[in-house]
Amino acid sequence: QVQLIESGGGLVQAGGSLRLSCAGSGRSFRNYRMGWFRQAPGKERESVASMTWSGSITYIADAVKGRFTISRDNAKNTLYLQMNSLKPEDTAFYYCAAVPASSTWLDGSASWGQGTQVTVSS
């Protein structure tokens, strides 16, 4: 069974940085697309960034371009999200997800982590 465990969230002041990690287990994530999503209170979950097994960035949200960087270490089955220049509007619960490269995030085949809270104070 696929398990995704996020870590690295916390409370940071505006302008600060955090690095989220997502450790995957239960299978090889070869040929899986992996990504980060977030959900703020009262808002729908939104995609932040995603990338392929080979390292190609498939999506980066306009709101985080130039500030957030997604990366992965396939040897460790770990996905990262480096978040710099954080803003209060980045406050949200951040989730890691993995989906077969041939599938979509919403077709029921994605696996999701439990999430980690990121709070940015002004």
DSSP file (Angstrom, degrees, kcal/mol; ACC not computed):
  #  RESIDUE AA STRUCTURE BP1 BP2  ACC     N-H-->O    O-->H-N    N-H-->O    O-->H-N    TCO  KAPPA ALPHA  PHI   PSI    X-CA   Y-CA   Z-CA
    1    1 A Q              0   0    0      0, 0.0     2,-0.2     0, 0.0    26,-0.1   0.000 360.0 360.0 360.0 135.3    0.0    0.0    0.0
    2    2 A V        -     0   0    0     24,-0.1     2,-0.4    22,-0.1    24,-0.2  -0.484 360.0-172.6 -71.8 133.0    1.3    3.4   -1.0
    3    3 A Q  E     -A   25   0A   0     22,-2.5    22,-2.1    -2,-0.2     2,-0.5  -0.995   8.4-173.8-126.8 134.2    2.2    5.7    1.9
    4    4 A L  E     -A   24   0A   0     -2,-0.4   110,-0.7   108,-0.3     2,-0.5  -0.993   5.6-172.1-125.3 124.1    3.1    9.4    1.6
    5    5 A I  E     -A   23   0A   0     18,-2.1    18,-2.5    -2,-0.5     2,-0.2  -0.956   7.0-156.9-123.9 117.0    4.2   11.2    4.7
    6    6 A E  E     +A   22   0A   0     -2,-0.5     2,-0.3    16,-0.2    16,-0.2  -0.580  17.7 165.6 -89.1 152.0    4.8   14.9    4.7
    7    7 A S  E     +A   21   0A   0     14,-2.1    14,-2.7    -2,-0.2   109,-0.1  -0.966  40.7  68.4-153.4 166.5    7.0   16.8    7.1
    8    8 A G        +     0   0    0     -2,-0.3    11,-0.3     1,-0.3    14,-0.0   0.357  62.0 131.9 104.4  -4.9    8.6   20.2    7.4
    9    9 A G        +     0   0    0     12,-0.1     2,-0.3     9,-0.1    -1,-0.3  -0.174  23.2 117.9 -71.6 172.7    5.6   22.4    8.0
   10   10 A G  E     -d  118   0B   0    107,-0.9   109,-2.8   106,-0.1     2,-0.5  -0.990  61.2 -48.5 162.5-165.4    5.4   25.0   10.7
   11   11 A L  E     +d  119   0B   0     -2,-0.3     2,-0.3   107,-0.2   109,-0.2  -0.881  53.7 164.6-105.2 129.9    5.0   28.6   11.7
   12   12 A V  E     -d  120   0B   0    107,-2.6   109,-2.5    -2,-0.5     2,-0.1  -0.983  35.2-110.6-142.9 151.8    7.2   31.2    9.9
   13   13 A Q  E >   -d  121   0B   0     -2,-0.3     3,-2.2   107,-0.2    73,-0.2  -0.468  51.3 -81.8 -79.0 155.3    7.3   34.9    9.5
   14   14 A A  T 3  S+     0   0    0    107,-2.5    73,-0.2     1,-0.3    -1,-0.1  -0.292 120.2  30.1 -55.0 137.6    6.5   36.5    6.2
   15   15 A G  T 3  S+     0   0    0     71,-3.1    70,-0.6     1,-0.3    -1,-0.3   0.249  99.4 114.9  93.1 -12.3    9.6   36.5    4.1
   16   16 A G    <   -     0   0    0     -3,-2.2    70,-2.3    70,-0.2     2,-0.3  -0.091  57.9-122.6 -83.5-175.3   10.9   33.4    5.6
   17   17 A S        +     0   0    0     67,-0.2     2,-0.3    68,-0.2    67,-0.2  -0.927  21.0 179.1-132.2 152.5   11.5   29.9    4.2
   18   18 A L  E     - B   0  83A   0     65,-2.2    65,-3.3    -2,-0.3     2,-0.5  -0.979  16.5-146.7-144.2 152.5   10.4   26.3    4.8
   19   19 A R  E     - B   0  82A   0    -11,-0.3     2,-0.3    -2,-0.3    63,-0.2  -0.974  13.8-157.4-123.4 119.5   11.2   23.1    3.1
   20   20 A L  E     - B   0  81A   0     61,-2.7    61,-2.1    -2,-0.5     2,-0.4  -0.702   6.7-162.2 -91.2 144.3    8.6   20.4    2.9
   21   21 A S  E     -AB   7  80A   0    -14,-2.7   -14,-2.1    -2,-0.3     2,-0.4  -0.937   8.2-164.4-123.7 149.9    9.4   16.8    2.4
   22   22 A C  E     -AB   6  79A   0     57,-2.3    57,-2.4    -2,-0.4     2,-0.6  -0.924   8.7-160.1-135.4 108.6    7.2   13.9    1.3
   23   23 A A  E     -AB   5  78A   0    -18,-2.5   -18,-2.1    -2,-0.4     2,-0.3  -0.790  10.1-157.5 -93.7 123.8    8.6   10.4    1.9
   24   24 A G  E     +A    4   0A   0     53,-3.0     2,-0.3    -2,-0.6   -20,-0.2  -0.770  18.3 161.7-102.3 145.7    7.0    7.7   -0.2
   25   25 A S  E     +A    3   0A   0    -22,-2.1   -22,-2.5    -2,-0.3     3,-0.0  -0.950  42.8  63.1-150.0 169.0    6.8    4.0    0.6
   26   26 A G  S    S+     0   0    0     -2,-0.3     2,-0.3   -24,-0.2   -24,-0.1   0.185 106.7  14.4  99.3 -17.0    5.0    0.9   -0.4
   27   27 A R  S    S-     0   0    0    -24,-0.1     2,-0.3   -26,-0.1   -24,-0.1  -0.975  89.0 -80.5-169.3 170.0    6.0    0.8   -4.0
   28   28 A S        -     0   0    0     -2,-0.3    -3,-0.1     1,-0.1     0, 0.0  -0.674  29.2-151.7 -79.2 140.2    8.4    2.2   -6.6
   29   29 A F    >   +     0   0    0     -2,-0.3     3,-1.9    45,-0.2    -1,-0.1   0.152  47.0 138.8 -99.8  18.9    7.3    5.6   -7.8
   30   30 A R  T 3  S+     0   0    0      1,-0.3     3,-0.1    44,-0.1    -2,-0.1  -0.432  75.7  14.6 -60.4 136.5    9.0    5.1  -11.1
   31   31 A N  T 3  S+     0   0    0      1,-0.3    70,-2.6    -2,-0.1     2,-0.4   0.720 101.6 125.7  66.0  22.7    6.7    6.5  -13.8
   32   32 A Y  E <   -E  100   0B   0     -3,-1.9     2,-0.4    68,-0.2    -1,-0.3  -0.906  56.9-138.1-107.5 140.6    4.7    8.4  -11.2
   33   33 A R  E     -E   99   0B   0     66,-3.1    66,-2.6    -2,-0.4     2,-0.3  -0.812  25.0-164.4 -89.0 136.1    4.0   12.1  -11.4
   34   34 A M  E     +EF  98  51B   0     17,-2.5    17,-2.7    -2,-0.4     2,-0.3  -0.924  13.3 162.8-124.9 150.7    4.3   13.6   -7.9
   35   35 A G  E     -EF  97  50B   0     62,-2.4    62,-2.2    -2,-0.3     2,-0.4  -0.965  32.9-115.1-158.1 171.6    3.1   16.9   -6.7
   36   36 A W  E     +EF  96  49B   0     13,-3.0    12,-3.0    -2,-0.3    13,-1.5  -0.935  27.5 179.5-115.8 138.3    2.2   19.3   -3.9
   37   37 A F  E     -EF  95  47B   0     58,-2.8    58,-3.0    -2,-0.4     2,-0.3  -0.879   7.7-159.0-128.7 162.6   -1.3   20.7   -3.3
   38   38 A R  E     -EF  94  46B   0      8,-2.5     8,-3.0    -2,-0.3     2,-0.4  -0.992   7.7-162.6-144.7 154.4   -2.6   23.1   -0.6
   39   39 A Q  E     -E   93   0B   0     54,-2.2    54,-2.6    -2,-0.3     6,-0.2  -0.957   8.2-161.9-139.6 118.8   -5.9   24.0    1.0
   40   40 A A    >   -     0   0    0      4,-0.4     3,-2.3    -2,-0.4    52,-0.1  -0.619  44.7 -76.1 -93.2 157.2   -6.5   27.1    2.9
   41   41 A P  T 3  S+     0   0    0      0, 0.0    -1,-0.1     0, 0.0     3,-0.1  -0.286 118.8   7.2 -55.1 129.1   -9.5   27.5    5.3
   42   42 A G  T 3  S+     0   0    0      1,-0.3     2,-0.3    -3,-0.1    -3,-0.0   0.529 113.8  98.9  78.2   5.6  -12.7   28.0    3.4
   43   43 A K  S <  S-     0   0    0     -3,-2.3    -1,-0.3     1,-0.0     2,-0.1  -0.823  75.4-103.3-122.9 162.9  -11.0   27.4    0.0
   44   44 A E        -     0   0    0     -2,-0.3    -4,-0.4     1,-0.1     2,-0.1  -0.446  46.9 -91.1 -79.1 156.4  -10.8   24.5   -2.4
   45   45 A R        -     0   0    0     -6,-0.2     2,-0.3    -2,-0.1    -6,-0.2  -0.454  50.1-166.2 -64.9 137.8   -7.6   22.4   -2.6
   46   46 A E  E     -F   38   0B   0     -8,-3.0    -8,-2.5    -2,-0.1     2,-0.3  -0.941  22.6-109.0-129.9 152.1   -5.4   23.8   -5.3
   47   47 A S  E     +F   37   0B   0     -2,-0.3   -10,-0.3   -10,-0.2     3,-0.1  -0.583  29.5 177.5 -77.8 137.4   -2.3   22.5   -7.1
   48   48 A V  E     -     0   0B   0    -12,-3.0    13,-2.9     1,-0.4     2,-0.3   0.804  61.6 -28.0-104.0 -52.1    1.0   24.1   -6.2
   49   49 A A  E     -FG  36  60B   0    -13,-1.5   -13,-3.0    11,-0.2    -1,-0.4  -0.978  54.6-173.9-164.4 152.7    3.5   22.2   -8.3
   50   50 A S  E     -FG  35  59B   0      9,-2.3     8,-1.9    -2,-0.3     9,-1.6  -0.986   2.4-174.4-151.3 159.7    4.1   18.8   -9.9
   51   51 A M  E     -FG  34  57B   0    -17,-2.7   -17,-2.5    -2,-0.3     6,-0.2  -0.985  22.9-111.2-153.5 160.5    6.9   17.0  -11.7
   52   52 A T    >   -     0   0    0      4,-2.6     3,-1.2    -2,-0.3   -19,-0.2  -0.332  38.2-101.6 -87.5 171.7    7.6   13.7  -13.5
   53   53 A W  T 3  S+     0   0    0      1,-0.3    21,-0.1     2,-0.1    -1,-0.1   0.873 122.5  54.7 -57.5 -38.8    9.8   10.8  -12.4
   54   54 A S  T 3  S-     0   0    0      1,-0.1    -1,-0.3     2,-0.1   -24,-0.0   0.546 124.7-100.6 -79.7  -5.5   12.5   12.1  -14.8
   55   55 A G  S <  S+     0   0    0     -3,-1.2     2,-0.3     1,-0.3    -2,-0.1   0.483  71.2 144.3 105.4   2.0   12.5   15.5  -13.3
   56   56 A S        -     0   0    0      1,-0.1    -4,-2.6     2,-0.0     2,-0.6  -0.591  50.5-126.5 -77.0 133.4   10.4   17.6  -15.7
   57   57 A I  E     +G   51   0B   0     -2,-0.3    -6,-0.3    -6,-0.2     3,-0.1  -0.690  28.1 179.6 -79.1 120.9    8.3   20.2  -14.0
   58   58 A T  E     +     0   0B   0     -8,-1.9     2,-0.3    -2,-0.6    -7,-0.2   0.678  64.7   6.2 -96.7 -20.1    4.7   19.7  -15.2
   59   59 A Y  E     +G   50   0B   0     -9,-1.6    -9,-2.3     2,-0.0     2,-0.3  -0.954  49.3 176.5-162.4 141.8    3.1   22.5  -13.3
   60   60 A I  E     -G   49   0B   0     -2,-0.3   -11,-0.2   -11,-0.2     5,-0.1  -0.932  36.0-120.0-144.4 125.1    3.9   25.4  -11.1
   61   61 A A    >>  -     0   0    0    -13,-2.9     3,-1.5    -2,-0.3     4,-1.0  -0.317  16.3-127.8 -65.7 142.9    1.2   27.7   -9.9
   62   62 A D  G >4 S+     0   0    0      1,-0.3     3,-0.6     2,-0.2    -1,-0.1   0.859 107.1  63.7 -57.2 -35.4    1.5   31.4  -10.9
   63   63 A A  G 34 S+     0   0    0      1,-0.2    -1,-0.3     3,-0.0    -2,-0.1   0.707 113.2  32.1 -65.6 -19.0    1.1   32.4   -7.2
   64   64 A V  G X> S+     0   0    0     -3,-1.5     4,-2.5   -16,-0.2     3,-2.3   0.432  83.2 129.6-118.6  -1.7    4.3   30.6   -6.3
   65   65 A K  T << S+     0   0    0     -4,-1.0     4,-0.1    -3,-0.6    -3,-0.0  -0.292  80.1  16.1 -57.7 135.1    6.5   31.0   -9.4
   66   66 A G  T 34 S+     0   0    0      2,-0.4    -1,-0.3     1,-0.1     3,-0.1   0.298 126.9  58.0  84.7 -11.2    9.9   32.4   -8.5
   67   67 A R  T <4 S+     0   0    0     -3,-2.3    17,-2.0     1,-0.2     2,-0.3   0.700  97.8  52.8-117.5 -36.4    9.4   31.6   -4.8
   68   68 A F  E  <  -C   83   0A   0     -4,-2.5     2,-0.4    15,-0.2    -2,-0.4  -0.813  59.6-166.2-107.9 145.0    8.8   27.8   -4.6
   69   69 A T  E     -C   82   0A   0     13,-2.4    13,-3.0    -2,-0.3     2,-0.4  -0.994   6.0-155.5-131.5 127.6   10.9   25.0   -6.1
   70   70 A I  E     +C   81   0A   0     -2,-0.4     2,-0.3    11,-0.2    11,-0.2  -0.814  24.3 156.8-100.4 141.7    9.8   21.4   -6.4
   71   71 A S  E     -C   80   0A   0      9,-1.6     9,-3.4    -2,-0.4     2,-0.3  -0.963  21.7-151.6-153.3 167.4   12.3   18.6   -6.6
   72   72 A R  E     -C   79   0A   0     -2,-0.3     2,-0.6     7,-0.2     7,-0.2  -0.998  13.0-148.8-146.9 149.4   12.6   14.9   -6.0
   73   73 A D  E >>> -C   78   0A   0      5,-3.0     5,-2.0    -2,-0.3     3,-0.9  -0.921  14.2-171.1-115.5 100.2   15.2   12.4   -5.0
   74   74 A N  G >45S+     0   0    0     -2,-0.6     3,-0.6     1,-0.3   -45,-0.2   0.824  83.1  60.7 -66.3 -31.1   14.2    9.2   -6.7
   75   75 A A  G 345S+     0   0    0      1,-0.2    -1,-0.3    -3,-0.1    -2,-0.0   0.819 115.3  35.2 -63.7 -29.0   16.8    7.1   -4.8
   76   76 A K  G <45S-     0   0    0     -3,-0.9   -52,-0.3     2,-0.2    -1,-0.2   0.392 104.7-127.0-103.3   1.0   15.0    8.1   -1.6
   77   77 A N  T <<5 +     0   0    0     -3,-0.6   -53,-3.0    -4,-0.6     2,-0.4   0.903  64.8 139.9  52.9  41.9   11.5    8.1   -2.9
   78   78 A T  E   < -BC  23  73A   0     -5,-2.0    -5,-3.0   -55,-0.2     2,-0.4  -0.956  41.5-159.7-126.6 136.7   11.2   11.7   -1.6
   79   79 A L  E     -BC  22  72A   0    -57,-2.4   -57,-2.3    -2,-0.4     2,-0.3  -0.869  14.3-161.8-110.0 144.2    9.6   14.8   -3.0
   80   80 A Y  E     -BC  21  71A   0     -9,-3.4    -9,-1.6    -2,-0.4     2,-0.3  -0.887  16.1-164.5-126.2 156.2   10.5   18.3   -1.8
   81   81 A L  E     -BC  20  70A   0    -61,-2.1   -61,-2.7    -2,-0.3     2,-0.6  -0.875  10.7-161.1-138.3 107.1    9.0   21.7   -1.9
   82   82 A Q  E     -BC  19  69A   0    -13,-3.0   -13,-2.4    -2,-0.3     2,-0.6  -0.788  11.3-166.2 -86.8 121.4   11.4   24.6   -1.1
   83   83 A M  E     +BC  18  68A   0    -65,-3.3   -65,-2.2    -2,-0.6     2,-0.3  -0.940  11.1 173.4-117.0 115.3    9.3   27.6   -0.2
   84   84 A N        +     0   0    0    -17,-2.0   -67,-0.2    -2,-0.6   -68,-0.2  -0.749  59.8  22.7-115.2 163.5   11.1   31.0    0.0
   85   85 A S  S    S-     0   0    0    -70,-0.6    -1,-0.2    -2,-0.3   -68,-0.2   0.905  85.0-159.5  48.9  49.1    9.8   34.5    0.4
   86   86 A L        -     0   0    0    -70,-2.3   -71,-3.1    -3,-0.2   -70,-0.2  -0.254   7.5-157.8 -64.9 145.8    6.7   33.1    2.1
   87   87 A K    >   -     0   0    0    -73,-0.2     3,-2.4   -72,-0.1     4,-0.3  -0.853  31.2-110.9-120.5 155.8    3.6   35.3    2.3
   88   88 A P  G >  S+     0   0    0      0, 0.0     3,-1.8     0, 0.0    32,-0.4   0.844 117.3  63.5 -54.5 -32.7    0.6   35.1    4.7
   89   89 A E  G 3  S+     0   0    0      1,-0.3   -49,-0.0   -49,-0.0    -3,-0.0   0.574  89.0  69.1 -71.9  -6.6   -1.5   34.0    1.8
   90   90 A D  G <  S+     0   0    0     -3,-2.4    -1,-0.3     2,-0.0     2,-0.2   0.534  70.7 120.7 -82.9  -7.0    0.6   30.9    1.5
   91   91 A T    <   +     0   0    0     -3,-1.8     2,-0.3    -4,-0.3    28,-0.2  -0.406  41.3 109.4 -60.5 124.0   -0.9   29.7    4.8
   92   92 A A  E    S- H   0 118B   0     26,-2.0    26,-2.6    -2,-0.2     2,-0.6  -0.974  74.8 -80.8-176.7 171.4   -2.6   26.4    4.2
   93   93 A F  E     -EH  39 117B   0    -54,-2.6   -54,-2.2    -2,-0.3     2,-0.5  -0.866  48.5-147.9 -90.2 126.8   -2.5   22.7    4.7
   94   94 A Y  E     -EH  38 116B   0     22,-3.1    22,-2.0    -2,-0.6     2,-0.4  -0.846  14.1-167.9-106.1 131.2    0.0   21.2    2.2
   95   95 A Y  E     -E   37   0B   0    -58,-3.0   -58,-2.8    -2,-0.5     2,-0.4  -0.888  12.7-145.4-119.0 146.1   -0.5   17.8    0.8
   96   96 A C  E     -E   36   0B   0     -2,-0.4    17,-2.5   -60,-0.2     2,-0.3  -0.839  23.4-178.2-102.7 146.3    1.8   15.5   -1.2
   97   97 A A  E     -EI  35 112B   0    -62,-2.2   -62,-2.4    -2,-0.4     2,-0.4  -0.986  15.4-161.0-145.4 155.3    0.3   13.3   -3.9
   98   98 A A  E     +EI  34 111B   0     13,-2.1    13,-2.8    -2,-0.3   -64,-0.2  -0.999  13.2 172.5-137.2 139.4    1.5   10.7   -6.4
   99   99 A V  E     -E   33   0B   0    -66,-2.6   -66,-3.1    -2,-0.4    11,-0.1  -0.998  41.4 -94.0-145.4 143.5   -0.3    9.4   -9.5
  100  100 A P  E >   -E   32   0B   0      0, 0.0     3,-2.4     0, 0.0   -68,-0.2  -0.289  40.8-116.6 -56.2 144.5    0.7    7.1  -12.4
  101  101 A A  T 3  S+     0   0    0    -70,-2.6   -69,-0.1     1,-0.3   -70,-0.1   0.779 114.6  53.3 -57.3 -28.3    2.0    9.2  -15.3
  102  102 A S  T 3  S+     0   0    0    -71,-0.3    -1,-0.3     2,-0.1     2,-0.2   0.486 103.7  71.4 -85.8  -2.6   -0.9    8.0  -17.5
  103  103 A S  S <  S-     0   0    0     -3,-2.4     2,-0.3     6,-0.1    -4,-0.1  -0.512  75.7-121.6-108.6 175.1   -3.5    9.1  -15.0
  104  104 A T    >   -     0   0    0     -2,-0.2     3,-0.9     1,-0.1     5,-0.4  -0.730  27.3-111.5-111.4 165.9   -4.9   12.4  -13.8
  105  105 A W  T 3  S+     0   0    0     -2,-0.3     3,-0.3     1,-0.2     5,-0.3   0.775 115.2  43.6 -65.1 -24.9   -5.0   13.8  -10.2
  106  106 A L  T 3  S+     0   0    0      1,-0.2    -1,-0.2     2,-0.1    -3,-0.0   0.312  85.2  88.6-108.5   8.3   -8.8   13.5  -10.2
  107  107 A D  S <  S-     0   0    0     -3,-0.9    -1,-0.2     1,-0.0    -2,-0.1   0.356 103.7-103.3 -92.6   9.8   -9.5   10.1  -11.7
  108  108 A G  S    S+     0   0    0     -3,-0.3    -3,-0.1    -4,-0.1    -2,-0.1   0.403 100.4  97.4  93.4  -3.3   -9.3    8.2   -8.4
  109  109 A S        +     0   0    0     -5,-0.4     2,-0.2    -9,-0.1    -4,-0.1   0.472  56.1 105.4 -99.0  -2.0   -5.9    6.7   -8.9
  110  110 A A        -     0   0    0     -5,-0.3     2,-0.4    -6,-0.2   -11,-0.2  -0.501  59.4-143.6 -80.1 147.3   -3.9    9.3   -7.0
  111  111 A S  E     -I   98   0B   0    -13,-2.8   -13,-2.1    -2,-0.2     2,-0.4  -0.884  18.7-159.0-105.9 143.2   -2.5    8.6   -3.5
  112  112 A W  E     -I   97   0B   0     -2,-0.4  -108,-0.3   -15,-0.2   -15,-0.2  -0.925  10.0-134.6-126.9 145.9   -2.4   11.4   -1.0
  113  113 A G        -     0   0    0    -17,-2.5  -108,-0.2    -2,-0.4     3,-0.1  -0.319  32.7-106.9 -84.0 177.8   -0.5   12.1    2.2
  114  114 A Q        -     0   0    0   -110,-0.7  -109,-0.1     1,-0.2    -1,-0.1   0.675  60.9-127.2 -82.0 -18.2   -2.1   13.3    5.4
  115  115 A G        -     0   0    0    -19,-0.1     2,-0.3   -22,-0.0   -20,-0.2  -0.055  10.8-117.8  97.0 162.5   -0.7   16.8    5.0
  116  116 A T  E     - H   0  94B   0    -22,-2.0   -22,-3.1  -109,-0.1     2,-0.3  -0.996  25.2-118.1-143.0 140.2    1.3   19.3    7.0
  117  117 A Q  E     - H   0  93B   0     -2,-0.3  -107,-0.9   -24,-0.2     2,-0.5  -0.605  23.0-170.4 -84.5 133.1    0.3   22.8    8.2
  118  118 A V  E     -dH  10  92B   0    -26,-2.6   -26,-2.0    -2,-0.3     2,-0.5  -0.990   5.9-176.8-120.0 123.4    2.2   25.8    7.0
  119  119 A T  E     -d   11   0B   0   -109,-2.8  -107,-2.6    -2,-0.5     2,-0.6  -0.982   6.8-166.9-124.3 125.2    1.4   29.1    8.7
  120  120 A V  E     -d   12   0B   0     -2,-0.5     2,-0.3   -32,-0.4  -107,-0.2  -0.946  10.5-153.7-114.0 118.9    2.9   32.4    7.7
  121  121 A S  E      d   13   0B   0   -109,-2.5  -107,-2.5    -2,-0.6    -2,-0.0  -0.646 360.0 360.0 -93.3 148.5    2.5   35.3   10.0
  122  122 A S              0   0    0     -2,-0.3    -1,-0.1  -109,-0.2  -109,-0.1   0.452 360.0 360.0 -89.4 360.0    2.6   38.9    8.9
